[in-house]
């Protein structure tokens, strides 16, 4: 059941991650003038950075979450790596893909820029690494969780008894 949920979550996160990063990238690019070194639209740049930070946070949680099925990171990883490989094999056809799915406009430009600059490949390989961890494929063992909680409680109790200086 955990892997079925992970598969569905991975399928939902893939377009959310792609579109969120692409939209944030485009909005950030529109909100500053690189030649003058000045922010031209502070509200837009704050919003775009917030969206990019949210996308980064989602990637970070997927990478480190012990509870998550490895499929949560494997599905978007394989999609991004496949898209990047397709770009390397046939750049024109790969860059045409965003124009075939809604919505269009500036979002297509962002998707193309992330693909052409290698950011999609970077995200794909970063999301692929957690899927290799053998502990993520097996179910959670409650005895491991109990042992971890006991060690954490013991360490916390020792620190409290020792005082802030550790002595």
PyMOL commands that set and color helices and strands:
alter all, ss='L'
color gray80, all
select helices_A, chain A and resi 2-30+42-64+71-89+91-100+106-116+119-132+134-136+142-162
alter helices_A, ss='H'
color red, helices_A
select strands_A, chain A and resi 32-33+38-39
alter strands_A, ss='S'
color yellow, strands_A
deselect
rebuild
show_as cartoon
